[in-house]
Amino acid sequence: MNNPRRRNFLRALALGTTTFSLAAESAQAGQMPGRPLSADLGSEASGPTSIMAIAAHPGDAFFAMGAPVALQVHLGGQGVFLSLSLGEKGSSTIAPAEYGSLQRQSAERAAKALAARAEFLNYLDGEIPESDDVAFAVCDLIRQYKPAIIVTHWRGSWHKDHRACYHIVGDAVFYAGLPAVQRKQPAHTVERLFFAENWEDTEGFAAETYLDITPVFDQWLEACAAFPMWRGETGFRYNDYYRSLAIGRGCLSGFTYAVALMSPPEQLTRHVHAL
Ligand SMILES: [Zn+2]
């Protein structure tokens, strides 16, 4: 393991953090159906892994969750961006119908630039229902695309759509993994669930996974630029924030550029025979 990645890992350990790639690992015997796997994580990628970003709005999907998707595609995996709404009410100058169309076009362009897919569920911006109907709609897309990894919102958000997305995704992952839940597609167990660092979801967010996004940093920023709001046209300087956040997280983790992610507590449970 005398390679740069190993050296980065050791350097990160010295900084008191754990760093690793989003790695697909085999399912464990005895895993509860519908529950993301609880397993020890290695420091090395184990090969191409499919990933799905599930966000309330297209901007969240690409700005806060896009770099991990870009990286998995770069490693040979498949990436899907799912937006529960078009974020059509996000402009103070453009009417929702027109702005929603612009948002959809931007997301499709950005996904294409990252060699990923864009999916939309078209719930009303600001009114995403936190219901089983929505969870089953997300479940169906999880079963269709079979991602090993899902990245979504952390619940500590002032935005009601973001909080709803957190809960919807948790329920959707549960339903997707239950063989007894009969849908068109067979059950699929998501191996890893991560919460993204988002300027609107900061309450209680605790970074514990630092992902090296250096290989895809430029490509990710170019993809984000498909959105007018990336340049600050809706009032928040997304470009400056997320670009500098990747630099700052890189400083903390020993990588040039990084994103910080958070795992559900049970995903961090370790199974060891000795300490
Ligand atoms: Zn949002």
py3Dmol code that shows the C-alpha trace and the ligand (Angstrom):
import py3Dmol

protein = """\
ATOM      1  CA  MET A   1       0.000   0.000   0.000  1.00  0.00           C
ATOM      2  CA  ASN A   2       2.935   2.310  -0.525  1.00  0.00           C
ATOM      3  CA  ASN A   3       1.054   4.634  -2.830  1.00  0.00           C
ATOM      4  CA  PRO A   4      -0.199   8.241  -2.712  1.00  0.00           C
ATOM      5  CA  ARG A   5      -3.652   7.252  -1.526  1.00  0.00           C
ATOM      6  CA  ARG A   6      -2.147   5.273   1.356  1.00  0.00           C
ATOM      7  CA  ARG A   7       0.081   8.208   2.243  1.00  0.00           C
ATOM      8  CA  ASN A   8      -2.923  10.545   2.191  1.00  0.00           C
ATOM      9  CA  PHE A   9      -4.797   8.163   4.478  1.00  0.00           C
ATOM     10  CA  LEU A  10      -1.961   8.072   6.964  1.00  0.00           C
ATOM     11  CA  ARG A  11      -1.597  11.826   6.810  1.00  0.00           C
ATOM     12  CA  ALA A  12      -5.319  12.190   7.501  1.00  0.00           C
ATOM     13  CA  LEU A  13      -5.068   9.843  10.461  1.00  0.00           C
ATOM     14  CA  ALA A  14      -2.368  12.117  11.825  1.00  0.00           C
ATOM     15  CA  LEU A  15      -4.843  14.993  11.507  1.00  0.00           C
ATOM     16  CA  GLY A  16      -7.316  13.043  13.586  1.00  0.00           C
ATOM     17  CA  THR A  17      -9.748  12.347  10.778  1.00  0.00           C
ATOM     18  CA  THR A  18     -10.620   9.267   8.821  1.00  0.00           C
ATOM     19  CA  THR A  19     -10.595   9.505   5.062  1.00  0.00           C
ATOM     20  CA  PHE A  20     -11.632   6.969   2.531  1.00  0.00           C
ATOM     21  CA  SER A  21     -13.174   6.532  -0.830  1.00  0.00           C
ATOM     22  CA  LEU A  22     -16.834   5.712  -1.278  1.00  0.00           C
ATOM     23  CA  ALA A  23     -16.311   2.007  -1.677  1.00  0.00           C
ATOM     24  CA  ALA A  24     -18.793  -0.680  -2.579  1.00  0.00           C
ATOM     25  CA  GLU A  25     -18.602  -3.583  -0.215  1.00  0.00           C
ATOM     26  CA  SER A  26     -20.350  -6.900  -0.130  1.00  0.00           C
ATOM     27  CA  ALA A  27     -23.560  -7.329   1.793  1.00  0.00           C
ATOM     28  CA  GLN A  28     -23.265  -8.777   5.255  1.00  0.00           C
ATOM     29  CA  ALA A  29     -25.146 -11.814   6.429  1.00  0.00           C
ATOM     30  CA  GLY A  30     -27.837 -10.932   8.915  1.00  0.00           C
ATOM     31  CA  GLN A  31     -28.403  -7.425   7.577  1.00  0.00           C
ATOM     32  CA  MET A  32     -31.918  -6.183   8.269  1.00  0.00           C
ATOM     33  CA  PRO A  33     -33.917  -5.869   5.020  1.00  0.00           C
ATOM     34  CA  GLY A  34     -34.385  -2.281   3.990  1.00  0.00           C
ATOM     35  CA  ARG A  35     -31.543  -0.972   6.137  1.00  0.00           C
ATOM     36  CA  PRO A  36     -28.291   0.435   4.726  1.00  0.00           C
ATOM     37  CA  LEU A  37     -25.415  -1.868   5.490  1.00  0.00           C
ATOM     38  CA  SER A  38     -23.440  -1.475   8.662  1.00  0.00           C
ATOM     39  CA  ALA A  39     -19.875  -2.427   7.881  1.00  0.00           C
ATOM     40  CA  ASP A  40     -16.302  -1.431   8.443  1.00  0.00           C
ATOM     41  CA  LEU A  41     -14.999   0.849   5.771  1.00  0.00           C
ATOM     42  CA  GLY A  42     -11.679   0.431   4.047  1.00  0.00           C
ATOM     43  CA  SER A  43      -9.408   3.215   2.937  1.00  0.00           C
ATOM     44  CA  GLU A  44      -9.246   2.007  -0.650  1.00  0.00           C
ATOM     45  CA  ALA A  45     -11.805   2.178  -3.430  1.00  0.00           C
ATOM     46  CA  SER A  46     -12.975  -1.266  -4.484  1.00  0.00           C
ATOM     47  CA  GLY A  47     -13.960  -0.367  -8.032  1.00  0.00           C
ATOM     48  CA  PRO A  48     -16.735   1.316  -9.964  1.00  0.00           C
ATOM     49  CA  THR A  49     -19.764   1.970  -7.825  1.00  0.00           C
ATOM     50  CA  SER A  50     -23.140   3.371  -8.767  1.00  0.00           C
ATOM     51  CA  ILE A  51     -24.305   6.437  -6.882  1.00  0.00           C
ATOM     52  CA  MET A  52     -27.487   8.496  -6.687  1.00  0.00           C
ATOM     53  CA  ALA A  53     -27.793  12.042  -5.377  1.00  0.00           C
ATOM     54  CA  ILE A  54     -31.313  12.754  -4.129  1.00  0.00           C
ATOM     55  CA  ALA A  55     -32.080  16.395  -3.443  1.00  0.00           C
ATOM     56  CA  ALA A  56     -35.061  18.626  -2.877  1.00  0.00           C
ATOM     57  CA  HIS A  57     -33.928  20.990  -5.651  1.00  0.00           C
ATOM     58  CA  PRO A  58     -31.612  20.650  -8.662  1.00  0.00           C
ATOM     59  CA  GLY A  59     -29.077  23.141  -7.293  1.00  0.00           C
ATOM     60  CA  ASP A  60     -28.623  21.087  -4.120  1.00  0.00           C
ATOM     61  CA  ALA A  61     -28.095  17.934  -6.158  1.00  0.00           C
ATOM     62  CA  PHE A  62     -25.237  19.404  -8.172  1.00  0.00           C
ATOM     63  CA  PHE A  63     -23.661  21.969  -5.840  1.00  0.00           C
ATOM     64  CA  ALA A  64     -23.715  20.023  -2.575  1.00  0.00           C
ATOM     65  CA  MET A  65     -23.822  16.423  -3.865  1.00  0.00           C
ATOM     66  CA  GLY A  66     -22.389  16.647  -7.384  1.00  0.00           C
ATOM     67  CA  ALA A  67     -18.714  16.114  -6.650  1.00  0.00           C
ATOM     68  CA  PRO A  68     -19.139  12.626  -5.124  1.00  0.00           C
ATOM     69  CA  VAL A  69     -21.280  11.677  -8.130  1.00  0.00           C
ATOM     70  CA  ALA A  70     -18.670  13.055 -10.534  1.00  0.00           C
ATOM     71  CA  LEU A  71     -15.978  11.075  -8.736  1.00  0.00           C
ATOM     72  CA  GLN A  72     -17.837   7.766  -8.918  1.00  0.00           C
ATOM     73  CA  VAL A  73     -18.423   8.287 -12.641  1.00  0.00           C
ATOM     74  CA  HIS A  74     -14.728   9.162 -13.019  1.00  0.00           C
ATOM     75  CA  LEU A  75     -13.919   5.836 -11.320  1.00  0.00           C
ATOM     76  CA  GLY A  76     -16.086   3.993 -13.831  1.00  0.00           C
ATOM     77  CA  GLY A  77     -19.389   3.881 -11.978  1.00  0.00           C
ATOM     78  CA  GLN A  78     -22.796   5.272 -12.878  1.00  0.00           C
ATOM     79  CA  GLY A  79     -24.310   8.461 -11.507  1.00  0.00           C
ATOM     80  CA  VAL A  80     -27.905   9.661 -11.198  1.00  0.00           C
ATOM     81  CA  PHE A  81     -29.151  13.036  -9.971  1.00  0.00           C
ATOM     82  CA  LEU A  82     -32.730  12.932  -8.679  1.00  0.00           C
ATOM     83  CA  SER A  83     -34.482  16.210  -7.861  1.00  0.00           C
ATOM     84  CA  LEU A  84     -37.787  15.977  -6.010  1.00  0.00           C
ATOM     85  CA  SER A  85     -38.812  19.384  -7.374  1.00  0.00           C
ATOM     86  CA  LEU A  86     -37.528  21.781 -10.011  1.00  0.00           C
ATOM     87  CA  GLY A  87     -36.861  24.556  -7.484  1.00  0.00           C
ATOM     88  CA  GLU A  88     -39.123  26.666  -9.647  1.00  0.00           C
ATOM     89  CA  LYS A  89     -39.857  29.258  -6.973  1.00  0.00           C
ATOM     90  CA  GLY A  90     -36.213  30.138  -6.475  1.00  0.00           C
ATOM     91  CA  SER A  91     -36.149  33.301  -8.587  1.00  0.00           C
ATOM     92  CA  SER A  92     -37.548  36.676  -7.582  1.00  0.00           C
ATOM     93  CA  THR A  93     -37.581  37.917 -11.182  1.00  0.00           C
ATOM     94  CA  ILE A  94     -38.607  34.917 -13.322  1.00  0.00           C
ATOM     95  CA  ALA A  95     -42.049  33.306 -13.037  1.00  0.00           C
ATOM     96  CA  PRO A  96     -42.071  29.740 -11.614  1.00  0.00           C
ATOM     97  CA  ALA A  97     -43.173  28.039 -14.850  1.00  0.00           C
ATOM     98  CA  GLU A  98     -40.348  29.595 -16.851  1.00  0.00           C
ATOM     99  CA  TYR A  99     -37.790  29.255 -14.068  1.00  0.00           C
ATOM    100  CA  GLY A 100     -38.688  25.599 -13.539  1.00  0.00           C
ATOM    101  CA  SER A 101     -38.040  24.965 -17.211  1.00  0.00           C
ATOM    102  CA  LEU A 102     -34.659  26.723 -16.953  1.00  0.00           C
ATOM    103  CA  GLN A 103     -33.784  24.674 -13.884  1.00  0.00           C
ATOM    104  CA  ARG A 104     -34.629  21.427 -15.689  1.00  0.00           C
ATOM    105  CA  GLN A 105     -32.515  22.423 -18.700  1.00  0.00           C
ATOM    106  CA  SER A 106     -29.619  23.393 -16.431  1.00  0.00           C
ATOM    107  CA  ALA A 107     -29.793  20.090 -14.551  1.00  0.00           C
ATOM    108  CA  GLU A 108     -29.871  18.104 -17.784  1.00  0.00           C
ATOM    109  CA  ARG A 109     -26.865  20.012 -19.147  1.00  0.00           C
ATOM    110  CA  ALA A 110     -24.943  19.589 -15.889  1.00  0.00           C
ATOM    111  CA  ALA A 111     -25.724  15.871 -15.719  1.00  0.00           C
ATOM    112  CA  LYS A 112     -24.573  15.419 -19.311  1.00  0.00           C
ATOM    113  CA  ALA A 113     -21.319  17.249 -18.539  1.00  0.00           C
ATOM    114  CA  LEU A 114     -20.693  14.716 -15.773  1.00  0.00           C
ATOM    115  CA  ALA A 115     -21.774  11.731 -17.899  1.00  0.00           C
ATOM    116  CA  ALA A 116     -24.618  11.132 -15.442  1.00  0.00           C
ATOM    117  CA  ARG A 117     -28.422  11.042 -15.669  1.00  0.00           C
ATOM    118  CA  ALA A 118     -30.911  13.600 -14.402  1.00  0.00           C
ATOM    119  CA  GLU A 119     -34.286  12.492 -13.025  1.00  0.00           C
ATOM    120  CA  PHE A 120     -37.105  14.669 -11.705  1.00  0.00           C
ATOM    121  CA  LEU A 121     -40.216  13.969  -9.676  1.00  0.00           C
ATOM    122  CA  ASN A 122     -41.792  17.402 -10.184  1.00  0.00           C
ATOM    123  CA  TYR A 123     -43.330  17.993  -6.767  1.00  0.00           C
ATOM    124  CA  LEU A 124     -44.068  21.647  -6.082  1.00  0.00           C
ATOM    125  CA  ASP A 125     -41.103  23.663  -4.856  1.00  0.00           C
ATOM    126  CA  GLY A 126     -41.624  24.526  -1.189  1.00  0.00           C
ATOM    127  CA  GLU A 127     -44.454  22.001  -0.939  1.00  0.00           C
ATOM    128  CA  ILE A 128     -42.743  18.623  -1.289  1.00  0.00           C
ATOM    129  CA  PRO A 129     -45.078  16.287   0.583  1.00  0.00           C
ATOM    130  CA  GLU A 130     -43.522  14.149   3.286  1.00  0.00           C
ATOM    131  CA  SER A 131     -45.628  11.122   2.502  1.00  0.00           C
ATOM    132  CA  ASP A 132     -45.462   7.433   1.693  1.00  0.00           C
ATOM    133  CA  ASP A 133     -46.511   8.200  -1.886  1.00  0.00           C
ATOM    134  CA  VAL A 134     -43.359  10.235  -2.388  1.00  0.00           C
ATOM    135  CA  ALA A 135     -41.211   7.677  -0.569  1.00  0.00           C
ATOM    136  CA  PHE A 136     -42.527   4.924  -2.855  1.00  0.00           C
ATOM    137  CA  ALA A 137     -41.843   7.074  -5.941  1.00  0.00           C
ATOM    138  CA  VAL A 138     -38.235   7.485  -4.763  1.00  0.00           C
ATOM    139  CA  CYS A 139     -38.111   3.784  -3.836  1.00  0.00           C
ATOM    140  CA  ASP A 140     -39.067   2.893  -7.419  1.00  0.00           C
ATOM    141  CA  LEU A 141     -36.201   4.973  -8.829  1.00  0.00           C
ATOM    142  CA  ILE A 142     -33.771   3.428  -6.325  1.00  0.00           C
ATOM    143  CA  ARG A 143     -34.876  -0.019  -7.435  1.00  0.00           C
ATOM    144  CA  GLN A 144     -34.597   1.038 -11.092  1.00  0.00           C
ATOM    145  CA  TYR A 145     -31.047   2.446 -10.874  1.00  0.00           C
ATOM    146  CA  LYS A 146     -29.755   0.199  -8.048  1.00  0.00           C
ATOM    147  CA  PRO A 147     -27.266   2.651  -6.536  1.00  0.00           C
ATOM    148  CA  ALA A 148     -24.795   1.231  -4.041  1.00  0.00           C
ATOM    149  CA  ILE A 149     -24.429   4.713  -2.570  1.00  0.00           C
ATOM    150  CA  ILE A 150     -26.960   7.471  -1.956  1.00  0.00           C
ATOM    151  CA  VAL A 151     -26.095  11.045  -1.008  1.00  0.00           C
ATOM    152  CA  THR A 152     -28.869  13.276   0.253  1.00  0.00           C
ATOM    153  CA  HIS A 153     -29.766  16.127   2.612  1.00  0.00           C
ATOM    154  CA  TRP A 154     -28.933  16.199   6.299  1.00  0.00           C
ATOM    155  CA  ARG A 155     -32.041  16.837   8.409  1.00  0.00           C
ATOM    156  CA  GLY A 156     -30.616  19.861  10.249  1.00  0.00           C
ATOM    157  CA  SER A 157     -31.990  22.389   7.771  1.00  0.00           C
ATOM    158  CA  TRP A 158     -34.070  25.538   7.964  1.00  0.00           C
ATOM    159  CA  HIS A 159     -35.622  24.557   4.606  1.00  0.00           C
ATOM    160  CA  LYS A 160     -38.740  22.402   4.929  1.00  0.00           C
ATOM    161  CA  ASP A 161     -38.154  20.734   1.546  1.00  0.00           C
ATOM    162  CA  HIS A 162     -34.677  19.674   2.640  1.00  0.00           C
ATOM    163  CA  ARG A 163     -35.978  18.205   5.902  1.00  0.00           C
ATOM    164  CA  ALA A 164     -38.722  16.423   3.969  1.00  0.00           C
ATOM    165  CA  CYS A 165     -36.160  15.009   1.516  1.00  0.00           C
ATOM    166  CA  TYR A 166     -34.075  13.619   4.400  1.00  0.00           C
ATOM    167  CA  HIS A 167     -37.074  11.718   5.772  1.00  0.00           C
ATOM    168  CA  ILE A 168     -38.371  10.666   2.348  1.00  0.00           C
ATOM    169  CA  VAL A 169     -35.005   9.189   1.372  1.00  0.00           C
ATOM    170  CA  GLY A 170     -34.708   7.299   4.652  1.00  0.00           C
ATOM    171  CA  ASP A 171     -38.116   5.727   4.095  1.00  0.00           C
ATOM    172  CA  ALA A 172     -37.420   5.094   0.399  1.00  0.00           C
ATOM    173  CA  VAL A 173     -34.169   3.257   1.171  1.00  0.00           C
ATOM    174  CA  PHE A 174     -36.090   1.160   3.693  1.00  0.00           C
ATOM    175  CA  TYR A 175     -38.869   0.290   1.242  1.00  0.00           C
ATOM    176  CA  ALA A 176     -36.422  -0.351  -1.606  1.00  0.00           C
ATOM    177  CA  GLY A 177     -34.607  -2.997   0.412  1.00  0.00           C
ATOM    178  CA  LEU A 178     -37.668  -4.880   1.600  1.00  0.00           C
ATOM    179  CA  PRO A 179     -38.403  -7.881  -0.669  1.00  0.00           C
ATOM    180  CA  ALA A 180     -41.918  -8.040   0.790  1.00  0.00           C
ATOM    181  CA  VAL A 181     -42.677  -4.588  -0.637  1.00  0.00           C
ATOM    182  CA  GLN A 182     -43.996  -5.512  -4.069  1.00  0.00           C
ATOM    183  CA  ARG A 183     -43.214  -2.970  -6.796  1.00  0.00           C
ATOM    184  CA  LYS A 184     -42.394  -3.286 -10.499  1.00  0.00           C
ATOM    185  CA  GLN A 185     -38.692  -3.777  -9.754  1.00  0.00           C
ATOM    186  CA  PRO A 186     -37.234  -6.270  -7.270  1.00  0.00           C
ATOM    187  CA  ALA A 187     -35.797  -5.177  -3.931  1.00  0.00           C
ATOM    188  CA  HIS A 188     -32.455  -3.401  -3.846  1.00  0.00           C
ATOM    189  CA  THR A 189     -30.341  -2.767  -0.747  1.00  0.00           C
ATOM    190  CA  VAL A 190     -28.437   0.510  -0.641  1.00  0.00           C
ATOM    191  CA  GLU A 191     -24.996  -0.142   0.800  1.00  0.00           C
ATOM    192  CA  ARG A 192     -24.047   3.367   1.933  1.00  0.00           C
ATOM    193  CA  LEU A 193     -26.034   6.481   2.801  1.00  0.00           C
ATOM    194  CA  PHE A 194     -24.317   9.841   3.197  1.00  0.00           C
ATOM    195  CA  PHE A 195     -25.503  13.340   4.039  1.00  0.00           C
ATOM    196  CA  ALA A 196     -23.982  16.204   2.084  1.00  0.00           C
ATOM    197  CA  GLU A 197     -22.598  19.447   3.463  1.00  0.00           C
ATOM    198  CA  ASN A 198     -25.014  22.179   2.378  1.00  0.00           C
ATOM    199  CA  TRP A 199     -25.056  25.858   3.364  1.00  0.00           C
ATOM    200  CA  GLU A 200     -28.739  25.510   4.283  1.00  0.00           C
ATOM    201  CA  ASP A 201     -28.375  22.244   6.260  1.00  0.00           C
ATOM    202  CA  THR A 202     -25.741  23.137   8.847  1.00  0.00           C
ATOM    203  CA  GLU A 203     -27.525  22.498  12.160  1.00  0.00           C
ATOM    204  CA  GLY A 204     -25.829  19.534  13.792  1.00  0.00           C
ATOM    205  CA  PHE A 205     -23.904  18.576  10.650  1.00  0.00           C
ATOM    206  CA  ALA A 206     -20.771  16.712  11.729  1.00  0.00           C
ATOM    207  CA  ALA A 207     -18.247  15.923   9.020  1.00  0.00           C
ATOM    208  CA  GLU A 208     -16.601  12.537   9.482  1.00  0.00           C
ATOM    209  CA  THR A 209     -15.922  11.400   5.922  1.00  0.00           C
ATOM    210  CA  TYR A 210     -13.583  13.388   3.717  1.00  0.00           C
ATOM    211  CA  LEU A 211     -13.702  12.463   0.057  1.00  0.00           C
ATOM    212  CA  ASP A 212     -10.851  13.394  -2.273  1.00  0.00           C
ATOM    213  CA  ILE A 213     -12.517  15.097  -5.257  1.00  0.00           C
ATOM    214  CA  THR A 214      -9.318  16.475  -6.786  1.00  0.00           C
ATOM    215  CA  PRO A 215      -9.598  14.444 -10.019  1.00  0.00           C
ATOM    216  CA  VAL A 216     -13.052  15.870 -10.804  1.00  0.00           C
ATOM    217  CA  PHE A 217     -12.878  19.320  -9.195  1.00  0.00           C
ATOM    218  CA  ASP A 218     -12.711  21.322 -12.444  1.00  0.00           C
ATOM    219  CA  GLN A 219     -15.286  19.176 -14.224  1.00  0.00           C
ATOM    220  CA  TRP A 220     -17.705  19.476 -11.294  1.00  0.00           C
ATOM    221  CA  LEU A 221     -17.394  23.285 -11.211  1.00  0.00           C
ATOM    222  CA  GLU A 222     -17.964  23.496 -14.970  1.00  0.00           C
ATOM    223  CA  ALA A 223     -21.100  21.375 -14.645  1.00  0.00           C
ATOM    224  CA  CYS A 224     -22.450  23.576 -11.832  1.00  0.00           C
ATOM    225  CA  ALA A 225     -21.962  26.619 -14.062  1.00  0.00           C
ATOM    226  CA  ALA A 226     -24.914  25.373 -16.159  1.00  0.00           C
ATOM    227  CA  PHE A 227     -27.125  26.924 -13.469  1.00  0.00           C
ATOM    228  CA  PRO A 228     -27.611  30.723 -13.534  1.00  0.00           C
ATOM    229  CA  MET A 229     -27.962  30.635  -9.743  1.00  0.00           C
ATOM    230  CA  TRP A 230     -24.408  29.233  -9.493  1.00  0.00           C
ATOM    231  CA  ARG A 231     -23.165  32.726 -10.374  1.00  0.00           C
ATOM    232  CA  GLY A 232     -25.113  34.339  -7.546  1.00  0.00           C
ATOM    233  CA  GLU A 233     -28.135  35.500  -9.528  1.00  0.00           C
ATOM    234  CA  THR A 234     -30.583  34.450  -6.809  1.00  0.00           C
ATOM    235  CA  GLY A 235     -28.635  36.208  -4.055  1.00  0.00           C
ATOM    236  CA  PHE A 236     -26.311  33.535  -2.655  1.00  0.00           C
ATOM    237  CA  ARG A 237     -22.760  33.143  -4.040  1.00  0.00           C
ATOM    238  CA  TYR A 238     -22.951  29.383  -4.625  1.00  0.00           C
ATOM    239  CA  ASN A 239     -19.821  29.309  -6.772  1.00  0.00           C
ATOM    240  CA  ASP A 240     -17.654  31.074  -4.189  1.00  0.00           C
ATOM    241  CA  TYR A 241     -19.105  29.075  -1.291  1.00  0.00           C
ATOM    242  CA  TYR A 242     -18.831  25.543  -2.657  1.00  0.00           C
ATOM    243  CA  ARG A 243     -15.508  26.111  -4.416  1.00  0.00           C
ATOM    244  CA  SER A 244     -13.895  27.535  -1.291  1.00  0.00           C
ATOM    245  CA  LEU A 245     -15.550  24.867   0.887  1.00  0.00           C
ATOM    246  CA  ALA A 246     -13.829  22.183  -1.218  1.00  0.00           C
ATOM    247  CA  ILE A 247     -10.521  23.963  -0.688  1.00  0.00           C
ATOM    248  CA  GLY A 248     -11.099  24.252   3.055  1.00  0.00           C
ATOM    249  CA  ARG A 249     -12.172  20.629   3.419  1.00  0.00           C
ATOM    250  CA  GLY A 250      -9.117  19.676   1.363  1.00  0.00           C
ATOM    251  CA  CYS A 251      -6.901  21.554   3.825  1.00  0.00           C
ATOM    252  CA  LEU A 252      -8.397  19.615   6.728  1.00  0.00           C
ATOM    253  CA  SER A 253      -8.101  16.203   5.084  1.00  0.00           C
ATOM    254  CA  GLY A 254      -4.745  16.335   3.338  1.00  0.00           C
ATOM    255  CA  PHE A 255      -6.234  16.415  -0.150  1.00  0.00           C
ATOM    256  CA  THR A 256      -6.082  19.270  -2.624  1.00  0.00           C
ATOM    257  CA  TYR A 257      -9.879  19.410  -2.849  1.00  0.00           C
ATOM    258  CA  ALA A 258     -12.382  17.470  -0.784  1.00  0.00           C
ATOM    259  CA  VAL A 259     -16.021  17.316   0.212  1.00  0.00           C
ATOM    260  CA  ALA A 260     -17.083  16.438   3.730  1.00  0.00           C
ATOM    261  CA  LEU A 261     -19.909  13.975   4.254  1.00  0.00           C
ATOM    262  CA  MET A 262     -21.788  12.666   7.257  1.00  0.00           C
ATOM    263  CA  SER A 263     -22.968   9.091   7.814  1.00  0.00           C
ATOM    264  CA  PRO A 264     -25.931   7.742   9.749  1.00  0.00           C
ATOM    265  CA  PRO A 265     -24.586   6.617  13.151  1.00  0.00           C
ATOM    266  CA  GLU A 266     -25.270   2.935  12.485  1.00  0.00           C
ATOM    267  CA  GLN A 267     -23.116   3.074   9.362  1.00  0.00           C
ATOM    268  CA  LEU A 268     -20.108   3.907  11.524  1.00  0.00           C
ATOM    269  CA  THR A 269     -20.543   0.847  13.721  1.00  0.00           C
ATOM    270  CA  ARG A 270     -17.431  -1.264  13.577  1.00  0.00           C
ATOM    271  CA  HIS A 271     -17.371  -5.059  13.720  1.00  0.00           C
ATOM    272  CA  VAL A 272     -13.982  -6.249  14.983  1.00  0.00           C
ATOM    273  CA  HIS A 273     -12.425  -9.308  16.575  1.00  0.00           C
ATOM    274  CA  ALA A 274      -9.767  -7.219  18.303  1.00  0.00           C
ATOM    275  CA  LEU A 275      -9.014  -3.559  18.853  1.00  0.00           C
TER     276      LEU A 275
END
"""
ligand_1 = """\
1
ZN
Zn -32.688 23.493 -1.800
"""
view = py3Dmol.view(width=600, height=400)
view.addModel(protein, "pdb")
view.setStyle({"model": 0}, {"cartoon": {"style": "trace"}})
view.addModel(ligand_1, "xyz")
view.setStyle({"model": 1}, {"stick": {}})
view.zoomTo()
view.show()
